[in-house]
Amino acid sequence: MGMKEVVEELNGMILQGKAMEAFEKFYSEDVVMQENSEEPRVGKEVNREFEKQFMSNVQEFHSAKLIKSAFSDDGNVAMNYWEMDLTFKDGKRKKSAQVAVQEWKDGKIVRERFFYNPN
């Protein structure tokens, strides 16, 4: 399976509401993840807890839509452009767009950085 198919499987799992299952399957043990210019989070355990905390703050997923994916010529980088509409447990509804830039090695994400407007 090529990188495009692997990324499509990952994104499909996210769209099916299986984000944590996708995380377990496709992220390396030493993954580095980063939100905008914040400090990177290192390691799967740290990032797993971050993702669980984020998900626990979501009251309702109204929609998540993958707009476009792009891939580097060398097959090691994928970029996914998402639009999401969420309501958080504090009652605030947020519509956002983000780009996730993923570096892949041996079928796993080793680095992922998210770019979005934090407001």
PDB file as gemmi writes it, atoms N, CA and C in Angstrom:
CRYST1    1.000    1.000    1.000  90.00  90.00  90.00 P 1                      
ATOM      1  N   MET A   1       0.852  -1.186   0.000  1.00  0.00           N  
ATOM      2  CA  MET A   1       0.000   0.000   0.000  1.00  0.00           C  
ATOM      3  C   MET A   1       0.893   1.242   0.000  1.00  0.00           C  
ATOM      4  N   GLY A   2       0.633   2.173  -0.904  1.00  0.00           N  
ATOM      5  CA  GLY A   2       1.404   3.399  -0.981  1.00  0.00           C  
ATOM      6  C   GLY A   2       0.964   4.416   0.052  1.00  0.00           C  
ATOM      7  N   MET A   3       1.737   5.487   0.163  1.00  0.00           N  
ATOM      8  CA  MET A   3       1.447   6.508   1.163  1.00  0.00           C  
ATOM      9  C   MET A   3       0.064   7.130   0.947  1.00  0.00           C  
ATOM     10  N   LYS A   4      -0.303   7.369  -0.302  1.00  0.00           N  
ATOM     11  CA  LYS A   4      -1.610   7.973  -0.568  1.00  0.00           C  
ATOM     12  C   LYS A   4      -2.732   7.103  -0.002  1.00  0.00           C  
ATOM     13  N   GLU A   5      -2.646   5.798  -0.198  1.00  0.00           N  
ATOM     14  CA  GLU A   5      -3.673   4.890   0.307  1.00  0.00           C  
ATOM     15  C   GLU A   5      -3.678   4.841   1.834  1.00  0.00           C  
ATOM     16  N   VAL A   6      -2.484   4.896   2.434  1.00  0.00           N  
ATOM     17  CA  VAL A   6      -2.391   4.883   3.902  1.00  0.00           C  
ATOM     18  C   VAL A   6      -3.025   6.151   4.476  1.00  0.00           C  
ATOM     19  N   VAL A   7      -2.716   7.301   3.876  1.00  0.00           N  
ATOM     20  CA  VAL A   7      -3.284   8.567   4.340  1.00  0.00           C  
ATOM     21  C   VAL A   7      -4.798   8.570   4.136  1.00  0.00           C  
ATOM     22  N   GLU A   8      -5.268   8.020   3.018  1.00  0.00           N  
ATOM     23  CA  GLU A   8      -6.713   7.920   2.791  1.00  0.00           C  
ATOM     24  C   GLU A   8      -7.375   7.040   3.851  1.00  0.00           C  
ATOM     25  N   GLU A   9      -6.718   5.951   4.246  1.00  0.00           N  
ATOM     26  CA  GLU A   9      -7.272   5.092   5.302  1.00  0.00           C  
ATOM     27  C   GLU A   9      -7.328   5.845   6.631  1.00  0.00           C  
ATOM     28  N   LEU A  10      -6.249   6.550   6.965  1.00  0.00           N  
ATOM     29  CA  LEU A  10      -6.205   7.365   8.193  1.00  0.00           C  
ATOM     30  C   LEU A  10      -7.342   8.388   8.188  1.00  0.00           C  
ATOM     31  N   ASN A  11      -7.456   9.162   7.114  1.00  0.00           N  
ATOM     32  CA  ASN A  11      -8.486  10.196   7.038  1.00  0.00           C  
ATOM     33  C   ASN A  11      -9.889   9.596   7.068  1.00  0.00           C  
ATOM     34  N   GLY A  12     -10.060   8.444   6.427  1.00  0.00           N  
ATOM     35  CA  GLY A  12     -11.353   7.772   6.460  1.00  0.00           C  
ATOM     36  C   GLY A  12     -11.747   7.367   7.873  1.00  0.00           C  
ATOM     37  N   MET A  13     -10.785   6.884   8.640  1.00  0.00           N  
ATOM     38  CA  MET A  13     -11.068   6.518  10.032  1.00  0.00           C  
ATOM     39  C   MET A  13     -11.479   7.748  10.840  1.00  0.00           C  
ATOM     40  N   ILE A  14     -10.800   8.863  10.609  1.00  0.00           N  
ATOM     41  CA  ILE A  14     -11.144  10.105  11.316  1.00  0.00           C  
ATOM     42  C   ILE A  14     -12.575  10.513  10.969  1.00  0.00           C  
ATOM     43  N   LEU A  15     -12.915  10.458   9.689  1.00  0.00           N  
ATOM     44  CA  LEU A  15     -14.259  10.843   9.258  1.00  0.00           C  
ATOM     45  C   LEU A  15     -15.339   9.899   9.793  1.00  0.00           C  
ATOM     46  N   GLN A  16     -14.969   8.664  10.119  1.00  0.00           N  
ATOM     47  CA  GLN A  16     -15.906   7.698  10.690  1.00  0.00           C  
ATOM     48  C   GLN A  16     -15.999   7.810  12.211  1.00  0.00           C  
ATOM     49  N   GLY A  17     -15.311   8.807  12.791  1.00  0.00           N  
ATOM     50  CA  GLY A  17     -15.343   8.973  14.235  1.00  0.00           C  
ATOM     51  C   GLY A  17     -14.382   8.062  14.971  1.00  0.00           C  
ATOM     52  N   LYS A  18     -13.391   7.551  14.277  1.00  0.00           N  
ATOM     53  CA  LYS A  18     -12.417   6.626  14.867  1.00  0.00           C  
ATOM     54  C   LYS A  18     -11.039   7.275  14.977  1.00  0.00           C  
ATOM     55  N   ALA A  19     -11.014   8.519  15.455  1.00  0.00           N  
ATOM     56  CA  ALA A  19      -9.751   9.259  15.528  1.00  0.00           C  
ATOM     57  C   ALA A  19      -8.737   8.577  16.443  1.00  0.00           C  
ATOM     58  N   MET A  20      -9.175   8.091  17.587  1.00  0.00           N  
ATOM     59  CA  MET A  20      -8.228   7.465  18.513  1.00  0.00           C  
ATOM     60  C   MET A  20      -7.729   6.123  17.974  1.00  0.00           C  
ATOM     61  N   GLU A  21      -8.579   5.381  17.290  1.00  0.00           N  
ATOM     62  CA  GLU A  21      -8.135   4.139  16.662  1.00  0.00           C  
ATOM     63  C   GLU A  21      -7.101   4.432  15.585  1.00  0.00           C  
ATOM     64  N   ALA A  22      -7.336   5.502  14.811  1.00  0.00           N  
ATOM     65  CA  ALA A  22      -6.383   5.914  13.778  1.00  0.00           C  
ATOM     66  C   ALA A  22      -5.060   6.337  14.413  1.00  0.00           C  
ATOM     67  N   PHE A  23      -5.142   7.052  15.531  1.00  0.00           N  
ATOM     68  CA  PHE A  23      -3.944   7.469  16.249  1.00  0.00           C  
ATOM     69  C   PHE A  23      -3.117   6.243  16.639  1.00  0.00           C  
ATOM     70  N   GLU A  24      -3.754   5.244  17.209  1.00  0.00           N  
ATOM     71  CA  GLU A  24      -3.033   4.044  17.647  1.00  0.00           C  
ATOM     72  C   GLU A  24      -2.397   3.311  16.471  1.00  0.00           C  
ATOM     73  N   LYS A  25      -3.080   3.280  15.348  1.00  0.00           N  
ATOM     74  CA  LYS A  25      -2.604   2.528  14.190  1.00  0.00           C  
ATOM     75  C   LYS A  25      -1.504   3.241  13.411  1.00  0.00           C  
ATOM     76  N   PHE A  26      -1.594   4.581  13.278  1.00  0.00           N  
ATOM     77  CA  PHE A  26      -0.744   5.276  12.326  1.00  0.00           C  
ATOM     78  C   PHE A  26       0.330   6.199  12.917  1.00  0.00           C  
ATOM     79  N   TYR A  27       0.404   6.330  14.225  1.00  0.00           N  
ATOM     80  CA  TYR A  27       1.389   7.236  14.820  1.00  0.00           C  
ATOM     81  C   TYR A  27       2.515   6.436  15.470  1.00  0.00           C  
ATOM     82  N   SER A  28       3.752   6.899  15.253  1.00  0.00           N  
ATOM     83  CA  SER A  28       4.910   6.203  15.814  1.00  0.00           C  
ATOM     84  C   SER A  28       5.007   6.445  17.317  1.00  0.00           C  
ATOM     85  N   GLU A  29       5.736   5.602  17.996  1.00  0.00           N  
ATOM     86  CA  GLU A  29       5.895   5.718  19.448  1.00  0.00           C  
ATOM     87  C   GLU A  29       6.603   7.006  19.843  1.00  0.00           C  
ATOM     88  N   ASP A  30       7.474   7.520  18.968  1.00  0.00           N  
ATOM     89  CA  ASP A  30       8.223   8.738  19.291  1.00  0.00           C  
ATOM     90  C   ASP A  30       7.728   9.951  18.499  1.00  0.00           C  
ATOM     91  N   VAL A  31       6.442   9.934  18.129  1.00  0.00           N  
ATOM     92  CA  VAL A  31       5.856  11.010  17.335  1.00  0.00           C  
ATOM     93  C   VAL A  31       6.017  12.362  18.027  1.00  0.00           C  
ATOM     94  N   VAL A  32       6.234  13.388  17.209  1.00  0.00           N  
ATOM     95  CA  VAL A  32       6.299  14.772  17.676  1.00  0.00           C  
ATOM     96  C   VAL A  32       5.123  15.492  17.034  1.00  0.00           C  
ATOM     97  N   MET A  33       4.269  16.103  17.876  1.00  0.00           N  
ATOM     98  CA  MET A  33       3.102  16.822  17.375  1.00  0.00           C  
ATOM     99  C   MET A  33       3.139  18.255  17.892  1.00  0.00           C  
ATOM    100  N   GLN A  34       2.633  19.174  17.078  1.00  0.00           N  
ATOM    101  CA  GLN A  34       2.720  20.588  17.425  1.00  0.00           C  
ATOM    102  C   GLN A  34       1.514  21.346  16.904  1.00  0.00           C  
ATOM    103  N   GLU A  35       0.979  22.230  17.743  1.00  0.00           N  
ATOM    104  CA  GLU A  35      -0.109  23.133  17.369  1.00  0.00           C  
ATOM    105  C   GLU A  35       0.505  24.495  17.029  1.00  0.00           C  
ATOM    106  N   ASN A  36       0.336  24.952  15.801  1.00  0.00           N  
ATOM    107  CA  ASN A  36       0.863  26.245  15.365  1.00  0.00           C  
ATOM    108  C   ASN A  36       2.310  26.419  15.825  1.00  0.00           C  
ATOM    109  N   SER A  37       2.591  27.477  16.577  1.00  0.00           N  
ATOM    110  CA  SER A  37       3.972  27.712  17.026  1.00  0.00           C  
ATOM    111  C   SER A  37       4.175  27.354  18.498  1.00  0.00           C  
ATOM    112  N   GLU A  38       3.245  26.587  19.079  1.00  0.00           N  
ATOM    113  CA  GLU A  38       3.405  26.148  20.462  1.00  0.00           C  
ATOM    114  C   GLU A  38       4.558  25.150  20.566  1.00  0.00           C  
ATOM    115  N   GLU A  39       4.950  24.851  21.783  1.00  0.00           N  
ATOM    116  CA  GLU A  39       6.013  23.873  22.002  1.00  0.00           C  
ATOM    117  C   GLU A  39       5.552  22.497  21.501  1.00  0.00           C  
ATOM    118  N   PRO A  40       6.425  21.776  20.820  1.00  0.00           N  
ATOM    119  CA  PRO A  40       6.058  20.429  20.365  1.00  0.00           C  
ATOM    120  C   PRO A  40       5.844  19.481  21.541  1.00  0.00           C  
ATOM    121  N   ARG A  41       4.946  18.512  21.330  1.00  0.00           N  
ATOM    122  CA  ARG A  41       4.723  17.435  22.303  1.00  0.00           C  
ATOM    123  C   ARG A  41       5.428  16.202  21.751  1.00  0.00           C  
ATOM    124  N   VAL A  42       6.231  15.559  22.590  1.00  0.00           N  
ATOM    125  CA  VAL A  42       7.054  14.444  22.132  1.00  0.00           C  
ATOM    126  C   VAL A  42       6.600  13.138  22.759  1.00  0.00           C  
ATOM    127  N   GLY A  43       6.382  12.137  21.923  1.00  0.00           N  
ATOM    128  CA  GLY A  43       6.043  10.802  22.384  1.00  0.00           C  
ATOM    129  C   GLY A  43       4.564  10.490  22.236  1.00  0.00           C  
ATOM    130  N   LYS A  44       4.280   9.235  21.966  1.00  0.00           N  
ATOM    131  CA  LYS A  44       2.903   8.808  21.727  1.00  0.00           C  
ATOM    132  C   LYS A  44       2.046   8.936  22.977  1.00  0.00           C  
ATOM    133  N   GLU A  45       2.584   8.614  24.139  1.00  0.00           N  
ATOM    134  CA  GLU A  45       1.790   8.675  25.371  1.00  0.00           C  
ATOM    135  C   GLU A  45       1.345  10.107  25.668  1.00  0.00           C  
ATOM    136  N   VAL A  46       2.262  11.067  25.574  1.00  0.00           N  
ATOM    137  CA  VAL A  46       1.944  12.481  25.812  1.00  0.00           C  
ATOM    138  C   VAL A  46       0.889  12.951  24.823  1.00  0.00           C  
ATOM    139  N   ASN A  47       1.056  12.593  23.564  1.00  0.00           N  
ATOM    140  CA  ASN A  47       0.109  13.022  22.533  1.00  0.00           C  
ATOM    141  C   ASN A  47      -1.233  12.308  22.640  1.00  0.00           C  
ATOM    142  N   ARG A  48      -1.216  11.072  23.083  1.00  0.00           N  
ATOM    143  CA  ARG A  48      -2.466  10.340  23.309  1.00  0.00           C  
ATOM    144  C   ARG A  48      -3.288  11.065  24.364  1.00  0.00           C  
ATOM    145  N   GLU A  49      -2.660  11.448  25.461  1.00  0.00           N  
ATOM    146  CA  GLU A  49      -3.370  12.157  26.531  1.00  0.00           C  
ATOM    147  C   GLU A  49      -3.895  13.507  26.047  1.00  0.00           C  
ATOM    148  N   PHE A  50      -3.105  14.220  25.240  1.00  0.00           N  
ATOM    149  CA  PHE A  50      -3.545  15.498  24.676  1.00  0.00           C  
ATOM    150  C   PHE A  50      -4.798  15.290  23.826  1.00  0.00           C  
ATOM    151  N   GLU A  51      -4.779  14.284  22.963  1.00  0.00           N  
ATOM    152  CA  GLU A  51      -5.923  14.007  22.093  1.00  0.00           C  
ATOM    153  C   GLU A  51      -7.157  13.607  22.907  1.00  0.00           C  
ATOM    154  N   LYS A  52      -6.963  12.768  23.916  1.00  0.00           N  
ATOM    155  CA  LYS A  52      -8.092  12.365  24.771  1.00  0.00           C  
ATOM    156  C   LYS A  52      -8.692  13.571  25.478  1.00  0.00           C  
ATOM    157  N   GLN A  53      -7.846  14.467  25.968  1.00  0.00           N  
ATOM    158  CA  GLN A  53      -8.340  15.660  26.657  1.00  0.00           C  
ATOM    159  C   GLN A  53      -9.118  16.546  25.692  1.00  0.00           C  
ATOM    160  N   PHE A  54      -8.595  16.733  24.477  1.00  0.00           N  
ATOM    161  CA  PHE A  54      -9.307  17.531  23.478  1.00  0.00           C  
ATOM    162  C   PHE A  54     -10.679  16.920  23.208  1.00  0.00           C  
ATOM    163  N   MET A  55     -10.700  15.616  22.945  1.00  0.00           N  
ATOM    164  CA  MET A  55     -11.961  14.947  22.617  1.00  0.00           C  
ATOM    165  C   MET A  55     -12.955  15.018  23.777  1.00  0.00           C  
ATOM    166  N   SER A  56     -12.471  14.966  24.998  1.00  0.00           N  
ATOM    167  CA  SER A  56     -13.377  15.009  26.154  1.00  0.00           C  
ATOM    168  C   SER A  56     -14.010  16.384  26.330  1.00  0.00           C  
ATOM    169  N   ASN A  57     -13.421  17.422  25.708  1.00  0.00           N  
ATOM    170  CA  ASN A  57     -13.979  18.769  25.790  1.00  0.00           C  
ATOM    171  C   ASN A  57     -14.991  19.067  24.691  1.00  0.00           C  
ATOM    172  N   VAL A  58     -15.141  18.151  23.749  1.00  0.00           N  
ATOM    173  CA  VAL A  58     -16.084  18.344  22.645  1.00  0.00           C  
ATOM    174  C   VAL A  58     -17.450  17.800  23.058  1.00  0.00           C  
ATOM    175  N   GLN A  59     -18.447  18.662  22.961  1.00  0.00           N  
ATOM    176  CA  GLN A  59     -19.817  18.244  23.240  1.00  0.00           C  
ATOM    177  C   GLN A  59     -20.446  17.627  22.004  1.00  0.00           C  
ATOM    178  N   GLU A  60     -20.215  18.265  20.835  1.00  0.00           N  
ATOM    179  CA  GLU A  60     -20.842  17.768  19.612  1.00  0.00           C  
ATOM    180  C   GLU A  60     -19.971  18.083  18.394  1.00  0.00           C  
ATOM    181  N   PHE A  61     -19.772  17.066  17.558  1.00  0.00           N  
ATOM    182  CA  PHE A  61     -19.140  17.246  16.248  1.00  0.00           C  
ATOM    183  C   PHE A  61     -20.271  17.475  15.259  1.00  0.00           C  
ATOM    184  N   HIS A  62     -20.380  18.689  14.752  1.00  0.00           N  
ATOM    185  CA  HIS A  62     -21.416  18.971  13.768  1.00  0.00           C  
ATOM    186  C   HIS A  62     -20.978  18.472  12.397  1.00  0.00           C  
ATOM    187  N   SER A  63     -19.693  18.721  12.075  1.00  0.00           N  
ATOM    188  CA  SER A  63     -19.177  18.229  10.801  1.00  0.00           C  
ATOM    189  C   SER A  63     -17.659  18.284  10.794  1.00  0.00           C  
ATOM    190  N   ALA A  64     -17.101  17.403  10.008  1.00  0.00           N  
ATOM    191  CA  ALA A  64     -15.676  17.408   9.703  1.00  0.00           C  
ATOM    192  C   ALA A  64     -15.579  17.050   8.230  1.00  0.00           C  
ATOM    193  N   LYS A  65     -14.847  17.863   7.499  1.00  0.00           N  
ATOM    194  CA  LYS A  65     -14.767  17.646   6.061  1.00  0.00           C  
ATOM    195  C   LYS A  65     -13.319  17.765   5.615  1.00  0.00           C  
ATOM    196  N   LEU A  66     -12.838  16.742   4.941  1.00  0.00           N  
ATOM    197  CA  LEU A  66     -11.512  16.785   4.341  1.00  0.00           C  
ATOM    198  C   LEU A  66     -11.650  17.477   2.994  1.00  0.00           C  
ATOM    199  N   ILE A  67     -11.019  18.634   2.865  1.00  0.00           N  
ATOM    200  CA  ILE A  67     -11.138  19.418   1.639  1.00  0.00           C  
ATOM    201  C   ILE A  67     -10.166  18.926   0.574  1.00  0.00           C  
ATOM    202  N   LYS A  68      -8.915  18.708   0.981  1.00  0.00           N  
ATOM    203  CA  LYS A  68      -7.883  18.342   0.007  1.00  0.00           C  
ATOM    204  C   LYS A  68      -6.694  17.725   0.711  1.00  0.00           C  
ATOM    205  N   SER A  69      -6.048  16.784   0.041  1.00  0.00           N  
ATOM    206  CA  SER A  69      -4.780  16.238   0.502  1.00  0.00           C  
ATOM    207  C   SER A  69      -3.747  16.454  -0.591  1.00  0.00           C  
ATOM    208  N   ALA A  70      -2.512  16.648  -0.183  1.00  0.00           N  
ATOM    209  CA  ALA A  70      -1.402  16.798  -1.121  1.00  0.00           C  
ATOM    210  C   ALA A  70      -0.219  16.013  -0.569  1.00  0.00           C  
ATOM    211  N   PHE A  71       0.649  15.572  -1.481  1.00  0.00           N  
ATOM    212  CA  PHE A  71       1.759  14.713  -1.098  1.00  0.00           C  
ATOM    213  C   PHE A  71       3.061  15.211  -1.715  1.00  0.00           C  
ATOM    214  N   SER A  72       4.150  15.076  -0.963  1.00  0.00           N  
ATOM    215  CA  SER A  72       5.460  15.460  -1.487  1.00  0.00           C  
ATOM    216  C   SER A  72       5.906  14.452  -2.543  1.00  0.00           C  
ATOM    217  N   ASP A  73       6.788  14.893  -3.410  1.00  0.00           N  
ATOM    218  CA  ASP A  73       7.282  14.015  -4.468  1.00  0.00           C  
ATOM    219  C   ASP A  73       8.016  12.801  -3.921  1.00  0.00           C  
ATOM    220  N   ASP A  74       8.699  12.965  -2.780  1.00  0.00           N  
ATOM    221  CA  ASP A  74       9.457  11.842  -2.217  1.00  0.00           C  
ATOM    222  C   ASP A  74       8.582  10.867  -1.441  1.00  0.00           C  
ATOM    223  N   GLY A  75       7.291  11.195  -1.259  1.00  0.00           N  
ATOM    224  CA  GLY A  75       6.373  10.281  -0.599  1.00  0.00           C  
ATOM    225  C   GLY A  75       6.502  10.231   0.908  1.00  0.00           C  
ATOM    226  N   ASN A  76       7.136  11.226   1.507  1.00  0.00           N  
ATOM    227  CA  ASN A  76       7.312  11.218   2.960  1.00  0.00           C  
ATOM    228  C   ASN A  76       6.479  12.261   3.680  1.00  0.00           C  
ATOM    229  N   VAL A  77       5.824  13.149   2.949  1.00  0.00           N  
ATOM    230  CA  VAL A  77       5.052  14.221   3.577  1.00  0.00           C  
ATOM    231  C   VAL A  77       3.659  14.277   2.953  1.00  0.00           C  
ATOM    232  N   ALA A  78       2.664  14.384   3.839  1.00  0.00           N  
ATOM    233  CA  ALA A  78       1.273  14.577   3.411  1.00  0.00           C  
ATOM    234  C   ALA A  78       0.742  15.831   4.079  1.00  0.00           C  
ATOM    235  N   MET A  79      -0.089  16.563   3.359  1.00  0.00           N  
ATOM    236  CA  MET A  79      -0.746  17.746   3.900  1.00  0.00           C  
ATOM    237  C   MET A  79      -2.239  17.572   3.696  1.00  0.00           C  
ATOM    238  N   ASN A  80      -2.990  17.718   4.779  1.00  0.00           N  
ATOM    239  CA  ASN A  80      -4.434  17.542   4.743  1.00  0.00           C  
ATOM    240  C   ASN A  80      -5.117  18.822   5.206  1.00  0.00           C  
ATOM    241  N   TYR A  81      -6.012  19.321   4.368  1.00  0.00           N  
ATOM    242  CA  TYR A  81      -6.750  20.544   4.672  1.00  0.00           C  
ATOM    243  C   TYR A  81      -8.159  20.140   5.122  1.00  0.00           C  
ATOM    244  N   TRP A  82      -8.485  20.488   6.370  1.00  0.00           N  
ATOM    245  CA  TRP A  82      -9.753  20.117   6.999  1.00  0.00           C  
ATOM    246  C   TRP A  82     -10.587  21.345   7.342  1.00  0.00           C  
ATOM    247  N   GLU A  83     -11.909  21.194   7.294  1.00  0.00           N  
ATOM    248  CA  GLU A  83     -12.834  22.166   7.871  1.00  0.00           C  
ATOM    249  C   GLU A  83     -13.661  21.421   8.907  1.00  0.00           C  
ATOM    250  N   MET A  84     -13.812  22.038  10.090  1.00  0.00           N  
ATOM    251  CA  MET A  84     -14.545  21.397  11.175  1.00  0.00           C  
ATOM    252  C   MET A  84     -15.515  22.365  11.822  1.00  0.00           C  
ATOM    253  N   ASP A  85     -16.561  21.807  12.368  1.00  0.00           N  
ATOM    254  CA  ASP A  85     -17.584  22.573  13.074  1.00  0.00           C  
ATOM    255  C   ASP A  85     -17.884  21.795  14.360  1.00  0.00           C  
ATOM    256  N   LEU A  86     -17.505  22.381  15.505  1.00  0.00           N  
ATOM    257  CA  LEU A  86     -17.616  21.704  16.798  1.00  0.00           C  
ATOM    258  C   LEU A  86     -18.290  22.599  17.819  1.00  0.00           C  
ATOM    259  N   THR A  87     -18.985  21.981  18.758  1.00  0.00           N  
ATOM    260  CA  THR A  87     -19.425  22.688  19.951  1.00  0.00           C  
ATOM    261  C   THR A  87     -18.722  22.052  21.137  1.00  0.00           C  
ATOM    262  N   PHE A  88     -18.113  22.914  21.949  1.00  0.00           N  
ATOM    263  CA  PHE A  88     -17.386  22.444  23.119  1.00  0.00           C  
ATOM    264  C   PHE A  88     -18.307  22.422  24.331  1.00  0.00           C  
ATOM    265  N   LYS A  89     -17.878  21.740  25.362  1.00  0.00           N  
ATOM    266  CA  LYS A  89     -18.703  21.584  26.565  1.00  0.00           C  
ATOM    267  C   LYS A  89     -18.974  22.911  27.268  1.00  0.00           C  
ATOM    268  N   ASP A  90     -18.174  23.940  26.973  1.00  0.00           N  
ATOM    269  CA  ASP A  90     -18.449  25.259  27.554  1.00  0.00           C  
ATOM    270  C   ASP A  90     -19.541  25.991  26.772  1.00  0.00           C  
ATOM    271  N   GLY A  91     -20.095  25.320  25.738  1.00  0.00           N  
ATOM    272  CA  GLY A  91     -21.183  25.896  24.961  1.00  0.00           C  
ATOM    273  C   GLY A  91     -20.742  26.676  23.736  1.00  0.00           C  
ATOM    274  N   LYS A  92     -19.436  26.887  23.579  1.00  0.00           N  
ATOM    275  CA  LYS A  92     -18.943  27.645  22.427  1.00  0.00           C  
ATOM    276  C   LYS A  92     -18.864  26.763  21.198  1.00  0.00           C  
ATOM    277  N   ARG A  93     -19.441  27.276  20.113  1.00  0.00           N  
ATOM    278  CA  ARG A  93     -19.379  26.580  18.830  1.00  0.00           C  
ATOM    279  C   ARG A  93     -18.254  27.194  18.016  1.00  0.00           C  
ATOM    280  N   LYS A  94     -17.462  26.344  17.401  1.00  0.00           N  
ATOM    281  CA  LYS A  94     -16.320  26.845  16.644  1.00  0.00           C  
ATOM    282  C   LYS A  94     -16.258  26.164  15.284  1.00  0.00           C  
ATOM    283  N   LYS A  95     -16.238  27.001  14.246  1.00  0.00           N  
ATOM    284  CA  LYS A  95     -16.002  26.529  12.890  1.00  0.00           C  
ATOM    285  C   LYS A  95     -14.560  26.897  12.571  1.00  0.00           C  
ATOM    286  N   SER A  96     -13.805  25.931  12.104  1.00  0.00           N  
ATOM    287  CA  SER A  96     -12.394  26.207  11.852  1.00  0.00           C  
ATOM    288  C   SER A  96     -11.905  25.479  10.609  1.00  0.00           C  
ATOM    289  N   ALA A  97     -10.801  25.973  10.102  1.00  0.00           N  
ATOM    290  CA  ALA A  97     -10.086  25.332   9.012  1.00  0.00           C  
ATOM    291  C   ALA A  97      -8.657  25.121   9.495  1.00  0.00           C  
ATOM    292  N   GLN A  98      -8.098  23.981   9.159  1.00  0.00           N  
ATOM    293  CA  GLN A  98      -6.723  23.716   9.562  1.00  0.00           C  
ATOM    294  C   GLN A  98      -6.016  22.886   8.505  1.00  0.00           C  
ATOM    295  N   VAL A  99      -4.709  23.014   8.490  1.00  0.00           N  
ATOM    296  CA  VAL A  99      -3.864  22.170   7.652  1.00  0.00           C  
ATOM    297  C   VAL A  99      -2.990  21.355   8.585  1.00  0.00           C  
ATOM    298  N   ALA A 100      -2.988  20.045   8.382  1.00  0.00           N  
ATOM    299  CA  ALA A 100      -2.117  19.147   9.138  1.00  0.00           C  
ATOM    300  C   ALA A 100      -1.009  18.693   8.194  1.00  0.00           C  
ATOM    301  N   VAL A 101       0.235  18.975   8.582  1.00  0.00           N  
ATOM    302  CA  VAL A 101       1.393  18.558   7.796  1.00  0.00           C  
ATOM    303  C   VAL A 101       2.015  17.374   8.514  1.00  0.00           C  
ATOM    304  N   GLN A 102       2.060  16.241   7.823  1.00  0.00           N  
ATOM    305  CA  GLN A 102       2.527  14.993   8.425  1.00  0.00           C  
ATOM    306  C   GLN A 102       3.801  14.513   7.737  1.00  0.00           C  
ATOM    307  N   GLU A 103       4.784  14.152   8.548  1.00  0.00           N  
ATOM    308  CA  GLU A 103       5.981  13.487   8.040  1.00  0.00           C  
ATOM    309  C   GLU A 103       5.845  12.005   8.378  1.00  0.00           C  
ATOM    310  N   TRP A 104       6.033  11.149   7.380  1.00  0.00           N  
ATOM    311  CA  TRP A 104       5.841   9.707   7.521  1.00  0.00           C  
ATOM    312  C   TRP A 104       7.163   8.971   7.375  1.00  0.00           C  
ATOM    313  N   LYS A 105       7.275   7.859   8.109  1.00  0.00           N  
ATOM    314  CA  LYS A 105       8.427   6.967   7.983  1.00  0.00           C  
ATOM    315  C   LYS A 105       7.954   5.553   8.319  1.00  0.00           C  
ATOM    316  N   ASP A 106       8.222   4.623   7.439  1.00  0.00           N  
ATOM    317  CA  ASP A 106       7.853   3.220   7.643  1.00  0.00           C  
ATOM    318  C   ASP A 106       6.374   3.042   7.972  1.00  0.00           C  
ATOM    319  N   GLY A 107       5.509   3.802   7.280  1.00  0.00           N  
ATOM    320  CA  GLY A 107       4.071   3.652   7.450  1.00  0.00           C  
ATOM    321  C   GLY A 107       3.487   4.293   8.688  1.00  0.00           C  
ATOM    322  N   LYS A 108       4.283   5.102   9.390  1.00  0.00           N  
ATOM    323  CA  LYS A 108       3.819   5.764  10.616  1.00  0.00           C  
ATOM    324  C   LYS A 108       4.124   7.261  10.540  1.00  0.00           C  
ATOM    325  N   ILE A 109       3.278   8.050  11.208  1.00  0.00           N  
ATOM    326  CA  ILE A 109       3.543   9.486  11.318  1.00  0.00           C  
ATOM    327  C   ILE A 109       4.585   9.684  12.406  1.00  0.00           C  
ATOM    328  N   VAL A 110       5.673  10.371  12.039  1.00  0.00           N  
ATOM    329  CA  VAL A 110       6.729  10.649  13.017  1.00  0.00           C  
ATOM    330  C   VAL A 110       6.696  12.101  13.475  1.00  0.00           C  
ATOM    331  N   ARG A 111       6.060  12.956  12.663  1.00  0.00           N  
ATOM    332  CA  ARG A 111       5.934  14.365  13.026  1.00  0.00           C  
ATOM    333  C   ARG A 111       4.673  14.899  12.388  1.00  0.00           C  
ATOM    334  N   GLU A 112       3.893  15.682  13.181  1.00  0.00           N  
ATOM    335  CA  GLU A 112       2.682  16.303  12.644  1.00  0.00           C  
ATOM    336  C   GLU A 112       2.551  17.693  13.247  1.00  0.00           C  
ATOM    337  N   ARG A 113       2.298  18.644  12.372  1.00  0.00           N  
ATOM    338  CA  ARG A 113       2.104  20.021  12.831  1.00  0.00           C  
ATOM    339  C   ARG A 113       0.805  20.540  12.255  1.00  0.00           C  
ATOM    340  N   PHE A 114       0.027  21.194  13.120  1.00  0.00           N  
ATOM    341  CA  PHE A 114      -1.273  21.737  12.740  1.00  0.00           C  
ATOM    342  C   PHE A 114      -1.174  23.254  12.620  1.00  0.00           C  
ATOM    343  N   PHE A 115      -1.700  23.777  11.529  1.00  0.00           N  
ATOM    344  CA  PHE A 115      -1.731  25.220  11.299  1.00  0.00           C  
ATOM    345  C   PHE A 115      -3.187  25.654  11.207  1.00  0.00           C  
ATOM    346  N   TYR A 116      -3.582  26.613  12.073  1.00  0.00           N  
ATOM    347  CA  TYR A 116      -4.960  27.092  12.090  1.00  0.00           C  
ATOM    348  C   TYR A 116      -5.003  28.418  12.836  1.00  0.00           C  
ATOM    349  N   ASN A 117      -6.129  29.127  12.673  1.00  0.00           N  
ATOM    350  CA  ASN A 117      -6.353  30.359  13.407  1.00  0.00           C  
ATOM    351  C   ASN A 117      -6.880  29.967  14.785  1.00  0.00           C  
ATOM    352  N   PRO A 118      -6.168  30.289  15.858  1.00  0.00           N  
ATOM    353  CA  PRO A 118      -6.580  29.833  17.188  1.00  0.00           C  
ATOM    354  C   PRO A 118      -7.814  30.545  17.748  1.00  0.00           C  
ATOM    355  N   ASN A 119      -8.287  31.577  17.114  1.00  0.00           N  
ATOM    356  CA  ASN A 119      -9.452  32.310  17.642  1.00  0.00           C  
ATOM    357  C   ASN A 119     -10.749  31.705  17.226  1.00  0.00           C  
TER     358      ASN A 119                                                      
END                                                                             
